[in-house]
Amino acid sequence: MQTVMMPYELLARFDRTGSLSGIHVQYRTMILDGDGAVLSDTPSPACPLEEAPGFPLTDLLERLRPVGS
């Protein structure tokens, strides 16, 4: 058995003026059997980005950047 935690979701919120007011992330925790089959797949509670260990924000921003920027 193996437990794996990986990024699941990112949520950005904006206030009434259009300014960014917060970013939260979720991870998914999967339990795999010896053959790699998923036995359990559970999303974590959302937490502020600054409290998210190792969330791949840089990778995400690279994918969102327009070509040629």
N, C-alpha and C positions, 0 to 999 in steps of 0.2 A: 504494500500500500504506500501511496505517496500523496502528500498534500501540496498543491500548487496554488499560489496566489498570483493573479495577473490583473492588469488594468481592465476595467469594465465600462466605465461611463465618466464623462466630464460634463458638468453643467455650469454655464456662465449666466449670471443674472445681472440685469441692468436696472438702474433706478429710473424714476420718472423723467429725469433730465437726459437720459441716454448714456449716463456714465456707468462704467462697470462698478458693480457693488459687491460682487463676490463670486468666487469660483469654488465649486465642490466636486469631489471625485468619489467614485466607488471602485472597489476591487471585487473580483469574483474569487471565491475559494473553491477549488475543485479537489475532490478526493478521487484518486485513480487506483485501480487494482493493479496487480503485477503485470498485466498485459497492456496497461494504458487506457483501459475502458473507464469512462467516467461513472463513478458510483454516486457522487453528489456534486452539485454545482449551486453555490449559494452566493448571492451578492451581499457585500458588506453594507453597513449603514454608510450614508454619505458623510464625508468629512471635508473640512476646508483644505484647499490645495496645499497651503503652507504646512499642514499637518500630515500630508500624504507621503509616506516614505517611498522614494524612488519612482514616483509617477513620471512617465516618459514625456513630459511636457515639451522638451526640446524636439523630440521626434515628431510630435503632433504639429508644432508650429512650422517645422520644415515642410511638412506635407501641405499645410494650408497656405504657405507663401506662394504668391503668383509666380509663374514662370518668368524669368528675366529680372526678378527683383534682386 
